[in-house]
């Protein structure tokens, strides 16, 4: 049984970063590539098998980061301005590492 979307309307990554504290820890952020700050992202629940819901994939969204991981990445740099926090998440999602 597939779970329903947590936040079905697309938002920018910049908007999502501002909303991270209020998002469910178990949710996952999916985005349409190319991933850019003002690109389209949605927040959804994983299926029971931890896959991205097919209806989300069918709309062109792919896994970006789990909400809990995005929070962890940003917690290392809490005093960053919003645009730097967004850039950090974009880098981390693409390279699975922190920038040097």
Secondary structure as the mmCIF struct_conf table of DSSP 4:
data_model
#
loop_
_struct_conf.conf_type_id
_struct_conf.id
_struct_conf.beg_label_comp_id
_struct_conf.beg_label_asym_id
_struct_conf.beg_label_seq_id
_struct_conf.end_label_comp_id
_struct_conf.end_label_asym_id
_struct_conf.end_label_seq_id
HELX_LH_PP_P HELX_LH_PP_P1 UNK A 2 UNK A 5
BEND BEND1 UNK A 6 UNK A 6
STRN STRN1 UNK A 7 UNK A 11
HELX_RH_AL_P HELX_RH_AL_P1 UNK A 13 UNK A 19
HELX_RH_3T_P HELX_RH_3T_P1 UNK A 20 UNK A 22
BEND BEND2 UNK A 23 UNK A 23
TURN_TY1_P TURN_TY1_P1 UNK A 25 UNK A 26
STRN STRN2 UNK A 27 UNK A 31
HELX_LH_PP_P HELX_LH_PP_P2 UNK A 32 UNK A 32
BEND BEND3 UNK A 33 UNK A 34
HELX_LH_PP_P HELX_LH_PP_P3 UNK A 35 UNK A 35
TURN_TY1_P TURN_TY1_P2 UNK A 37 UNK A 38
BEND BEND4 UNK A 39 UNK A 39
STRN STRN3 UNK A 41 UNK A 45
HELX_LH_PP_P HELX_LH_PP_P4 UNK A 46 UNK A 47
TURN_TY1_P TURN_TY1_P3 UNK A 48 UNK A 49
BEND BEND5 UNK A 50 UNK A 50
HELX_LH_PP_P HELX_LH_PP_P5 UNK A 51 UNK A 53
HELX_RH_AL_P HELX_RH_AL_P2 UNK A 54 UNK A 58
TURN_TY1_P TURN_TY1_P4 UNK A 59 UNK A 60
STRN STRN4 UNK A 62 UNK A 66
HELX_RH_AL_P HELX_RH_AL_P3 UNK A 67 UNK A 75
TURN_TY1_P TURN_TY1_P5 UNK A 76 UNK A 79
HELX_RH_AL_P HELX_RH_AL_P4 UNK A 82 UNK A 95
BEND BEND6 UNK A 96 UNK A 97
#
